[in-house]
Amino acid sequence: MTKNRMMTVVLASVLSLALVLFGCSPTDANTITIDQNFSDIHNEFWAKNEVTQLVDMGVINGYPDKQFRPALEVSRGQAANLLSSALQLPEAPYEPIFKDVSSKSSHLKGAMSTYKAGIFLGKEDGTFGVADSLTREQMATVIVRAFGLEDTGEDIHFNDENRISESHREGVKILAQHEITTGKEDGTFDPKTAVNRATYVVFLHRAMVKTGKIEESQEIVFNKPPTLGNYETIRHEQNFVEVPISSTKKTYLRSNYYLQFAGEKTRKHAHSTDTLYTYTVGG
């Protein structure tokens, strides 16, 4: 064996040993292997990288039961809190601007700081709408404002753009121009649907990467949890959707399948009136 070939073999052996010691293999140099933090964010979950990175940064948290609950809808108040944290906005003192934001509100910091920054402007009825679900078109507008995204001049069309509110069309277009959204597979944007936690984190993460606020992390791979005996994991994705019974109290349906509110109607009887809520079930 020549001297050069012997040196090559030694270097290859040292590299292989280092990869083994650090828990990597020659084919996964672009991945990070860590323990799984949430029972519902696993290796097959579509947004695991974005969720893991923003959780590590402290932008968003999971729940005490070790779930992230990615399908839970995001309220406007929660969205404001997350934006305030992601952008590290300065705290703004309480002002009696919104009817539904008191000096003791859990959404005080987010509502005040994003209002002062011109991101959330409140609603026409004088409320912030902290408990209202954030829709996809609203999300587009606030992300464009939050990250100062500008119109590139590119033509953008969605099959349902006539359903996008006039006040949000500019935001939706700009978000698509910057490839932070590509819409749905059927060519629609689906502007009125409420945003869930996973979707909001992904859009927020993309905007932070696009504007250079963070670098995109390496691919996350969760370690396989240790088991004893013949143990088979049965995983059900939990989907939540709100029943619009009251504006002050929240009522949710929970399912292992995708749910979407499809409308309501009233049926009158001789001695009572029923409200019927209809939901579509996917999967």
Residue frames relative to the residue before (quaternion, step in Angstrom):
aa qw qx qy qz dx dy dz
M 1.0000 0.0000 0.0000 0.0000 0.00 0.00 0.00
T 0.4214 -0.7124 0.4972 0.2601 3.57 -0.85 0.93
K 0.6667 -0.5155 0.3668 0.3940 3.54 -1.31 0.42
N 0.6616 0.5139 -0.3077 0.4511 3.63 0.95 -0.90
R 0.6633 0.4979 -0.3089 0.4656 3.55 0.97 -0.88
M 0.6274 0.5314 -0.3385 0.4576 3.59 1.02 -0.77
M 0.6415 0.5227 -0.3165 0.4637 3.59 1.01 -0.84
T 0.6393 0.5292 -0.3193 0.4575 3.61 1.01 -0.82
V 0.6549 0.5111 -0.3074 0.4641 3.58 0.97 -0.88
V 0.6527 0.5164 -0.3139 0.4570 3.58 0.96 -0.86
L 0.6607 0.5031 -0.3061 0.4654 3.60 0.92 -0.91
A 0.6453 0.5166 -0.3215 0.4619 3.59 0.98 -0.84
S 0.6488 0.5177 -0.3162 0.4595 3.57 1.00 -0.81
V 0.6468 0.5137 -0.3135 0.4686 3.58 0.99 -0.86
L 0.6483 0.5181 -0.3147 0.4607 3.60 0.96 -0.86
S 0.6569 0.5083 -0.3118 0.4614 3.59 0.92 -0.89
L 0.6457 0.5156 -0.3180 0.4648 3.59 1.00 -0.82
A 0.6510 0.5175 -0.3180 0.4553 3.60 0.95 -0.86
L 0.6533 0.5166 -0.3168 0.4538 3.58 0.97 -0.84
V 0.6448 0.5131 -0.3172 0.4693 3.56 1.04 -0.78
L 0.6658 0.5196 -0.3030 0.4416 3.57 0.93 -0.95
F 0.7510 0.3788 -0.2123 0.4974 3.57 1.01 -0.77
G 0.5718 -0.6605 0.3518 0.3362 3.59 1.22 0.39
C 0.5925 0.5463 -0.3798 0.4541 3.60 1.13 0.46
S 0.2624 -0.7215 0.6040 0.2137 3.51 -1.32 0.14
P 0.6772 -0.5077 0.3163 0.4284 3.64 -1.13 0.42
T 0.7096 0.4602 -0.2708 0.4597 3.63 1.10 -0.49
D 0.7467 0.3790 -0.2351 0.4934 3.63 1.19 -0.15
A 0.1793 0.8253 -0.5129 0.1538 3.56 1.11 0.78
N 0.7066 0.4433 -0.2584 0.4873 3.60 1.19 -0.47
T 0.6237 0.5186 -0.3486 0.4697 3.58 1.21 0.40
I 0.2576 -0.7157 0.6241 0.1786 3.51 -1.34 0.38
T 0.1868 -0.7877 0.5802 0.0898 3.56 -0.76 1.03
I 0.0935 0.7956 -0.5866 0.1189 3.57 -0.65 1.15
D 0.5884 -0.5465 0.4469 0.3943 3.54 -1.31 0.13
Q 0.5214 -0.6407 0.4725 0.3073 3.57 -1.13 0.68
N 0.3088 -0.7839 0.5168 0.1519 3.59 -0.79 1.04
F 0.7999 0.2031 -0.0734 0.5599 3.57 1.00 -0.86
S 0.5176 -0.6704 0.4379 0.3015 3.56 -0.95 0.87
D 0.7445 0.3883 -0.2204 0.4964 3.60 1.16 -0.54
I 0.6341 0.4045 -0.3568 0.5540 3.60 1.26 0.37
H 0.0815 0.8287 -0.5328 0.1506 3.54 -0.06 1.36
N 0.7550 -0.4197 0.2565 0.4335 3.58 -1.28 0.05
E 0.6977 0.4504 -0.2779 0.4827 3.60 1.13 -0.52
F 0.5196 0.6619 -0.4199 0.3401 3.61 1.22 -0.15
W 0.5274 -0.7101 0.3789 0.2720 3.55 -0.74 1.11
A 0.7781 0.3171 -0.1651 0.5165 3.63 1.08 -0.61
K 0.2576 0.8185 -0.4914 0.1494 3.60 1.16 0.42
N 0.6466 0.5315 -0.3328 0.4343 3.61 0.97 -0.78
E 0.6938 0.4777 -0.2789 0.4611 3.57 0.84 -0.99
V 0.6479 0.5141 -0.3173 0.4639 3.57 0.94 -0.89
T 0.6754 0.5088 -0.3009 0.4409 3.58 0.83 -0.98
Q 0.6785 0.4977 -0.3040 0.4466 3.59 0.89 -0.89
L 0.7114 0.4442 -0.2804 0.4668 3.61 0.84 -0.88
V 0.5895 0.5322 -0.3695 0.4824 3.59 1.17 -0.47
D 0.6509 0.5149 -0.3115 0.4628 3.59 0.95 -0.86
M 0.6803 0.4802 -0.2816 0.4767 3.57 1.09 -0.68
G 0.4781 -0.6871 0.4257 0.3436 3.58 1.25 -0.28
V 0.3960 0.7229 -0.4779 0.3037 3.59 1.24 0.31
I 0.7897 0.0326 0.0144 0.6124 3.57 1.05 -0.82
N 0.2527 -0.7707 0.5698 0.1325 3.56 -1.16 0.61
G 0.4522 -0.6296 0.5446 0.3203 3.51 -1.37 0.17
Y 0.5928 -0.5595 0.4430 0.3731 3.54 -1.29 -0.38
P 0.6683 -0.5424 0.3289 0.3886 3.61 -1.16 0.54
D 0.6669 0.5026 -0.3102 0.4543 3.60 1.16 -0.49
K 0.5396 -0.6576 0.3727 0.3709 3.57 1.30 0.42
Q 0.5356 0.5498 -0.4469 0.4595 3.56 1.06 0.81
F 0.3697 -0.7023 0.5587 0.2407 3.56 -1.20 0.56
R 0.1849 -0.8174 0.5111 0.1908 3.56 1.20 -0.68
P 0.0118 -0.8659 0.4999 -0.0145 3.58 0.68 1.11
A 0.6934 0.4866 -0.2864 0.4476 3.60 1.10 -0.57
L 0.4920 0.6609 -0.4384 0.3592 3.60 1.24 -0.07
E 0.4848 -0.6900 0.4572 0.2825 3.57 -0.86 0.97
V 0.3725 -0.7140 0.5561 0.2054 3.54 -1.17 0.72
S 0.3045 -0.7405 0.5691 0.1875 3.58 -0.87 0.94
R 0.6545 -0.5078 0.3766 0.4147 3.57 -1.25 0.31
G 0.6355 0.5315 -0.3285 0.4536 3.57 1.05 -0.74
Q 0.6557 0.4952 -0.3036 0.4823 3.58 0.98 -0.85
A 0.6385 0.5311 -0.3251 0.4523 3.58 0.98 -0.85
A 0.6429 0.5173 -0.3155 0.4686 3.59 1.03 -0.79
N 0.6389 0.5236 -0.3243 0.4610 3.58 0.98 -0.83
L 0.6776 0.4994 -0.2915 0.4545 3.58 0.92 -0.92
L 0.6479 0.5042 -0.3192 0.4734 3.58 0.99 -0.79
S 0.6283 0.5400 -0.3261 0.4553 3.56 1.00 -0.82
S 0.6734 0.4847 -0.2812 0.4822 3.56 1.02 -0.85
A 0.6722 0.5124 -0.3016 0.4411 3.60 0.88 -0.93
L 0.7494 0.3797 -0.1997 0.5044 3.58 1.00 -0.86
Q 0.3088 -0.7699 0.4916 0.2649 3.57 1.34 -0.20
L 0.1020 0.8253 -0.5412 0.1251 3.53 0.87 1.05
P 0.5243 -0.6265 0.4620 0.3451 3.60 -1.04 0.65
E 0.5274 -0.6318 0.4600 0.3334 3.57 -1.04 0.73
A 0.1971 -0.7662 0.6032 0.1017 3.53 -1.02 0.88
P 0.4844 -0.6801 0.4547 0.3100 3.63 -0.84 0.87
Y 0.6240 -0.5565 0.3992 0.3763 3.54 -1.22 0.51
E 0.0340 0.7440 -0.6670 0.0198 3.50 -1.13 0.83
P 0.4625 -0.6985 0.4664 0.2840 3.62 -0.95 0.79
I 0.1432 0.8287 -0.5199 0.1497 3.54 0.69 1.16
F 0.8003 0.2340 -0.0943 0.5440 3.55 0.93 -0.95
K 0.5310 -0.6629 0.4377 0.2949 3.56 -0.96 0.90
D 0.7629 0.3781 -0.1910 0.4883 3.59 1.06 -0.70
V 0.6485 0.4495 -0.3359 0.5143 3.62 1.21 0.40
S 0.0995 -0.8075 0.5811 0.0186 3.56 -0.38 1.26
S 0.6803 -0.4826 0.3568 0.4207 3.56 -1.31 0.11
K 0.7175 0.4059 -0.2412 0.5122 3.61 1.25 -0.32
S 0.3996 0.7421 -0.4600 0.2792 3.59 1.27 0.11
S 0.4955 -0.6510 0.4915 0.2984 3.57 -1.10 0.73
H 0.6879 0.4460 -0.2689 0.5055 3.57 1.29 -0.27
L 0.3232 0.7900 -0.4761 0.2117 3.58 1.28 0.15
K 0.6931 0.4915 -0.2952 0.4369 3.58 0.73 -1.06
G 0.6961 0.4766 -0.2816 0.4570 3.56 0.83 -0.98
A 0.6721 0.5102 -0.3038 0.4424 3.57 0.87 -0.94
M 0.7030 0.4659 -0.2774 0.4602 3.58 0.82 -0.97
S 0.7061 0.4736 -0.2852 0.4426 3.60 0.81 -0.98
T 0.6875 0.4570 -0.3013 0.4772 3.62 0.93 -0.75
Y 0.5989 0.5377 -0.3628 0.4697 3.60 1.15 -0.52
K 0.6686 0.4965 -0.2952 0.4682 3.57 0.91 -0.94
A 0.6916 0.4651 -0.2711 0.4815 3.59 1.12 -0.67
G 0.4894 -0.6932 0.4130 0.3308 3.60 1.28 -0.02
I 0.4414 0.6980 -0.4507 0.3388 3.58 1.20 0.53
F 0.7539 0.1341 -0.0695 0.6394 3.57 0.87 -1.02
L 0.2075 -0.8219 0.5240 0.0827 3.57 -0.77 1.03
G 0.5395 -0.6153 0.4164 0.3961 3.59 1.22 -0.10
K 0.4914 -0.6636 0.4916 0.2765 3.53 -1.35 0.09
E 0.6722 -0.5357 0.3415 0.3803 3.55 -1.24 0.44
D 0.6676 0.5033 -0.3089 0.4535 3.60 1.15 -0.51
G 0.6135 -0.5926 0.3388 0.3971 3.59 1.25 0.21
T 0.6024 0.5291 -0.3667 0.4720 3.57 1.27 0.19
F 0.5015 -0.6033 0.5154 0.3449 3.53 -1.34 0.21
G 0.3380 -0.7412 0.4977 0.2977 3.54 1.17 -0.69
V 0.1271 0.8523 -0.5016 0.0762 3.57 1.08 0.73
A 0.7347 0.4146 -0.2371 0.4817 3.59 1.03 -0.72
D 0.5293 0.6363 -0.4114 0.3818 3.60 1.23 -0.16
S 0.5047 -0.6376 0.4848 0.3222 3.56 -1.04 0.73
L 0.4109 -0.6879 0.5430 0.2513 3.57 -1.05 0.80
T 0.2674 -0.7712 0.5566 0.1548 3.59 -0.73 1.02
R 0.6712 -0.5090 0.3529 0.4073 3.56 -1.26 0.37
E 0.6716 0.4836 -0.3201 0.4611 3.61 0.94 -0.74
Q 0.6205 0.5183 -0.3429 0.4783 3.60 1.08 -0.65
M 0.6200 0.5502 -0.3296 0.4520 3.56 1.02 -0.85
A 0.6388 0.5376 -0.3268 0.4428 3.57 0.93 -0.89
T 0.6824 0.5009 -0.2901 0.4463 3.57 0.86 -0.97
V 0.7069 0.4609 -0.2908 0.4509 3.60 0.78 -0.95
I 0.6357 0.5126 -0.3452 0.4626 3.63 1.03 -0.64
V 0.6236 0.5264 -0.3368 0.4696 3.59 1.01 -0.76
R 0.6745 0.4776 -0.2965 0.4786 3.60 0.92 -0.86
A 0.6701 0.5376 -0.3048 0.4111 3.56 0.87 -0.99
F 0.7967 0.3024 -0.1453 0.5028 3.58 0.92 -0.88
G 0.4738 -0.7202 0.4143 0.2919 3.57 1.27 0.28
L 0.2525 0.7878 -0.5232 0.2047 3.59 1.03 0.74
E 0.1982 -0.8073 0.5509 0.0744 3.57 -0.94 0.90
D 0.6152 -0.5568 0.4267 0.3596 3.53 -1.29 0.52
T 0.2765 -0.7841 0.5380 0.1389 3.58 -0.76 1.06
G 0.5321 -0.6359 0.4012 0.3893 3.56 1.27 -0.28
E 0.5056 0.6561 -0.4211 0.3697 3.58 1.26 -0.13
D 0.4345 -0.6839 0.5216 0.2674 3.58 -1.03 0.82
I 0.0371 -0.7918 0.6091 -0.0259 3.54 -0.84 1.06
H 0.0164 0.8045 -0.5929 0.0333 3.57 -0.86 0.95
F 0.1001 -0.7507 0.6503 0.0590 3.53 -1.11 0.83
N 0.5903 -0.6150 0.3963 0.3409 3.57 -1.05 0.75
D 0.7648 0.3136 -0.1830 0.5322 3.60 1.16 -0.52
E 0.2377 0.8179 -0.5030 0.1470 3.58 1.13 0.54
N 0.5657 0.5829 -0.3924 0.4316 3.60 1.20 -0.30
R 0.6432 0.5088 -0.3158 0.4772 3.61 1.26 -0.32
I 0.5609 0.5922 -0.3929 0.4247 3.59 1.25 -0.22
S 0.4858 -0.6733 0.4727 0.2954 3.57 -0.79 1.01
E 0.6115 -0.5863 0.3935 0.3570 3.56 -1.05 0.79
S 0.6795 0.5118 -0.2909 0.4379 3.57 0.97 -0.85
H 0.7447 0.3891 -0.2169 0.4969 3.61 1.20 -0.35
R 0.4448 0.7183 -0.4532 0.2843 3.61 1.21 -0.13
E 0.6375 0.5266 -0.3306 0.4551 3.57 0.99 -0.80
G 0.6631 0.5156 -0.3013 0.4513 3.57 0.93 -0.90
V 0.6531 0.5079 -0.3109 0.4678 3.57 0.95 -0.88
K 0.6518 0.5210 -0.3145 0.4526 3.59 0.93 -0.89
I 0.6934 0.4770 -0.2869 0.4576 3.59 0.82 -0.99
L 0.6219 0.5412 -0.3433 0.4500 3.59 1.00 -0.76
A 0.6716 0.4812 -0.2855 0.4857 3.57 1.04 -0.81
Q 0.6069 0.5612 -0.3525 0.4387 3.60 1.03 -0.71
H 0.7306 0.3987 -0.2232 0.5074 3.57 1.04 -0.77
E 0.4556 -0.7334 0.4041 0.3023 3.58 1.36 0.32
I 0.3589 0.7011 -0.5239 0.3243 3.54 1.07 0.74
T 0.7510 0.1062 -0.1200 0.6406 3.54 1.30 -0.35
T 0.1725 -0.7606 0.6144 0.1193 3.52 -1.21 0.60
G 0.5284 -0.6271 0.4100 0.3993 3.56 1.31 0.03
K 0.6567 -0.4965 0.3944 0.4083 3.53 -1.34 -0.25
E 0.6887 -0.4991 0.3361 0.4045 3.57 -1.29 0.32
D 0.6901 0.4733 -0.2856 0.4671 3.60 1.13 -0.57
G 0.6135 -0.5902 0.3396 0.4001 3.60 1.25 0.24
T 0.5747 0.5700 -0.3871 0.4415 3.58 1.25 0.18
F 0.4116 -0.6765 0.5386 0.2878 3.55 -1.32 0.19
D 0.2327 -0.8051 0.5109 0.1913 3.58 1.22 -0.54
P 0.0192 0.8924 -0.4509 0.0044 3.59 0.85 1.02
K 0.7281 0.4716 -0.2567 0.4261 3.61 0.99 -0.70
T 0.5231 0.6445 -0.4155 0.3719 3.59 1.23 -0.22
A 0.4951 -0.6567 0.4873 0.2935 3.55 -1.05 0.82
V 0.4243 -0.7002 0.5237 0.2355 3.56 -1.11 0.76
N 0.2614 -0.7539 0.5759 0.1780 3.58 -0.94 0.81
R 0.7401 -0.4543 0.2761 0.4119 3.55 -1.32 0.26
A 0.6608 0.5104 -0.3151 0.4512 3.58 0.93 -0.85
T 0.6705 0.5019 -0.2985 0.4576 3.58 0.87 -0.94
Y 0.6573 0.5122 -0.3146 0.4546 3.57 0.92 -0.89
V 0.6421 0.5188 -0.3229 0.4628 3.59 0.95 -0.84
V 0.6574 0.5135 -0.3169 0.4514 3.61 0.93 -0.87
F 0.6709 0.4847 -0.3035 0.4721 3.61 0.89 -0.89
L 0.6473 0.5149 -0.3094 0.4692 3.56 0.99 -0.85
H 0.6508 0.5193 -0.3037 0.4631 3.57 0.97 -0.89
R 0.6526 0.5160 -0.3180 0.4547 3.59 0.89 -0.90
A 0.6588 0.5063 -0.3099 0.4622 3.58 0.96 -0.86
M 0.6529 0.5140 -0.3133 0.4597 3.59 1.00 -0.79
V 0.6480 0.4986 -0.3094 0.4856 3.59 1.06 -0.75
K 0.6657 0.5277 -0.3019 0.4328 3.59 0.89 -0.99
T 0.7537 0.3777 -0.2034 0.4979 3.59 1.01 -0.79
G 0.5567 -0.6711 0.3600 0.3319 3.57 1.26 0.32
K 0.4119 0.7176 -0.4737 0.3017 3.58 1.18 0.35
I 0.7750 0.0450 -0.0458 0.6287 3.56 1.20 -0.51
E 0.3927 -0.6598 0.5709 0.2907 3.54 -1.31 0.25
E 0.5243 -0.6370 0.4600 0.3282 3.55 -1.01 0.79
S 0.4284 -0.7247 0.4817 0.2435 3.55 -0.82 1.01
Q 0.6008 -0.5292 0.4456 0.4006 3.53 -1.32 0.21
E 0.6682 -0.4862 0.3753 0.4199 3.55 -1.29 0.31
I 0.3067 -0.7576 0.5546 0.1565 3.55 -0.87 1.03
V 0.0133 -0.7588 0.6512 0.0073 3.55 -1.02 0.88
F 0.2926 -0.7741 0.5379 0.1609 3.56 -0.69 1.08
N 0.5111 -0.6272 0.4956 0.3158 3.54 -1.06 0.79
K 0.4814 -0.6366 0.5114 0.3186 3.52 -1.12 0.63
P 0.4102 -0.7299 0.4787 0.2643 3.62 -0.63 1.03
P 0.5140 -0.6467 0.4611 0.3241 3.60 -1.03 0.73
T 0.0828 -0.7940 0.6015 0.0299 3.59 -1.04 0.77
L 0.2744 -0.7329 0.5986 0.1711 3.54 -1.27 0.48
G 0.8180 0.1768 -0.1442 0.5280 3.58 -0.82 0.96
N 0.6761 -0.4556 0.3786 0.4382 3.54 -1.32 -0.34
Y 0.1121 0.8130 -0.5509 0.1518 3.53 0.04 1.34
E 0.0758 -0.7980 0.5977 0.0125 3.55 -0.78 1.04
T 0.3565 -0.7500 0.5215 0.1961 3.56 -0.72 1.10
I 0.0768 -0.7532 0.6517 0.0447 3.56 -0.99 0.91
R 0.0423 -0.8320 0.5525 -0.0285 3.55 -0.40 1.23
H 0.0775 -0.7723 0.6297 0.0305 3.54 -0.96 0.95
E 0.3430 -0.7130 0.5685 0.2255 3.57 -0.82 0.95
Q 0.2780 -0.7743 0.5486 0.1490 3.57 -0.81 1.00
N 0.0887 -0.7926 0.6029 0.0189 3.57 -0.68 1.12
F 0.1385 -0.7932 0.5915 0.0420 3.55 -0.90 0.98
V 0.0412 0.7700 -0.6367 0.0101 3.55 -1.13 0.67
E 0.4498 -0.7222 0.4669 0.2411 3.55 -0.97 0.89
V 0.2868 -0.7033 0.6224 0.1890 3.55 -1.15 0.75
P 0.3228 -0.8089 0.4582 0.1778 3.64 -0.42 1.16
I 0.1222 0.8293 -0.5317 0.1206 3.57 0.73 1.08
S 0.8186 0.0311 0.0504 0.5713 3.56 0.89 -0.97
S 0.4496 -0.6862 0.5032 0.2714 3.57 -1.15 0.61
T 0.7063 0.4555 -0.2552 0.4781 3.58 1.25 -0.30
K 0.7715 0.2387 -0.1495 0.5705 3.59 1.15 -0.50
K 0.3485 -0.7577 0.5247 0.1705 3.55 -1.02 0.88
T 0.0210 -0.7661 0.6423 -0.0079 3.55 -0.96 0.98
Y 0.0906 -0.8266 0.5555 0.0041 3.57 -0.76 1.06
L 0.2869 -0.6691 0.6472 0.2260 3.48 -1.37 0.43
R 0.1348 -0.7812 0.6047 0.0765 3.57 -1.03 0.74
S 0.0525 0.8066 -0.5826 0.0848 3.55 -0.91 0.92
N 0.4933 -0.6259 0.5104 0.3231 3.54 -1.28 0.36
Y 0.6971 0.4006 -0.2498 0.5396 3.56 1.33 -0.06
Y 0.6289 -0.5473 0.3982 0.3827 3.56 -1.26 0.46
L 0.1116 -0.7918 0.6000 0.0253 3.57 -0.90 1.01
Q 0.0384 0.7849 -0.6184 0.0015 3.55 -1.16 0.59
F 0.4801 -0.6747 0.4885 0.2752 3.54 -0.91 1.01
A 0.1399 -0.8315 0.5367 0.0304 3.59 -0.78 1.05
G 0.7563 -0.3584 0.2045 0.5076 3.60 1.23 0.09
E 0.2139 -0.7617 0.5957 0.1385 3.54 -1.33 0.13
K 0.0358 -0.7808 0.6226 0.0369 3.56 -1.24 0.44
T 0.3943 -0.7208 0.5321 0.2043 3.53 -1.23 0.57
R 0.0872 -0.7800 0.6188 0.0334 3.55 -0.99 0.89
K 0.2130 -0.8079 0.5430 0.0843 3.56 -0.58 1.20
H 0.1240 -0.7613 0.6344 0.0505 3.52 -1.11 0.86
A 0.7357 -0.4303 0.2848 0.4387 3.54 -1.28 0.14
H 0.8256 0.1785 -0.0634 0.5315 3.57 0.90 -0.88
S 0.7905 0.1993 -0.1320 0.5639 3.62 1.18 0.16
T 0.2514 -0.7285 0.6120 0.1774 3.52 -1.36 0.20
D 0.1807 -0.7919 0.5779 0.0791 3.57 -0.76 1.07
T 0.2101 -0.7259 0.6389 0.1442 3.53 -1.20 0.69
L 0.1627 -0.8030 0.5709 0.0538 3.56 -0.66 1.13
Y 0.1456 -0.7853 0.5992 0.0556 3.55 -0.74 1.10
T 0.1609 -0.8033 0.5702 0.0602 3.56 -0.82 1.02
Y 0.0550 -0.7893 0.6115 -0.0035 3.56 -1.00 0.95
T 0.3297 -0.6990 0.5904 0.2328 3.54 -1.16 0.61
V 0.1982 -0.7737 0.5956 0.0857 3.54 -1.08 0.81
G 0.1546 -0.8128 0.5591 0.0538 3.57 -0.73 1.12
G 0.6943 0.5020 -0.3387 0.3889 3.53 -1.30 0.21
